[in-house]
Amino acid sequence: MSPWDVGGLTLFILVLLCGTFSILFGFPGTVIIFVDALLYGAVTGFERIGFKILLALLILSALAEVTDFAVGMTSAVKIGPTRKGVGAFLVGGLVGALLLTPFLFGLGLIVGIFSGGFAAMLTVELLARRRLKPTLREAWETILGRSAGVCVKGFIALIMVIITLTSIYS
């Protein structure tokens, strides 16, 4: 095995891991994993990663993206936050991420996104409705819906990574 092969394989595995990790931030990580596997297959002449594996990865990627979207839309339709509440969630998540990133060894970014988004949405919805209980319920259900989508998508991404690495190292 030449040094180029080792470097290319290392880069391939790093992109797989980045694709998996990017799901936490709302990026289409399963698509990144699929494209990475496709490029690796093309570079290696589809020896280890063949068309059947790529088809399975494509189906899993589509399933993950559709499931994440469906879970998010189901929770959004069910609880019905206002546009201002959703905007506040996005802005609050960004501010929370910026403030907490230096803390908790990098996990502050994830905690900041969820806690900042929760606090901002709760504040905006509370100011609009002036009722605490339904506002708390909506903000909490938004967090739970987003978390469920990330968990499902992350689980499918891990399955994709396992399939890909198994086909390379078998």
C-alpha positions, 0 to 999 in steps of 0.5 A: 500500500503506497503512502497515497493510498493511506492518505486517501483512505484517511481523508475518506474516513475523515469525511465520513466522520465529518458527515456524521458529525455535521448532522448535529448542526442540521447539515445533510450529513447522510448526503455527504457520506453517500457522496464520499462513498461514491467518490471513493468507489469511483477513485478505486474503480468500484472494487470495494464499494460497488453499485449495490453498496452505493444503492443501499447508501443512496436509499438510506440517505434519502430515508434519513433526510425524508424522516428528519424532515417529516419529524420536524414538520410533524412537530412544527404542525402539531404545536404551531409556533409563530414565525417570530418564534421560529426566527427567535429559535434560529437566532437564539440558537446561533447566539447560544452556540457562539457564547457556549462554544468555548465551554464543555470541550466543544459540546458547548456548541450543541448545548448552546444551539438547543438552550439558546434556541429554547430560551429565545423562542420561549421569550418571544412566544411568551411576550406574544401570548402572555401565557406561560404553560402553552408557551413552555409546552411549544418550546419544549416540543420544538426541542424534542422534535428537533432532537428526535430528527437528529437522533434518527438521522444520526442513527441512519448515518452510523449505519451508513458508515458501518456499511461503508467501512465494512465493505472496505475492510472486508 
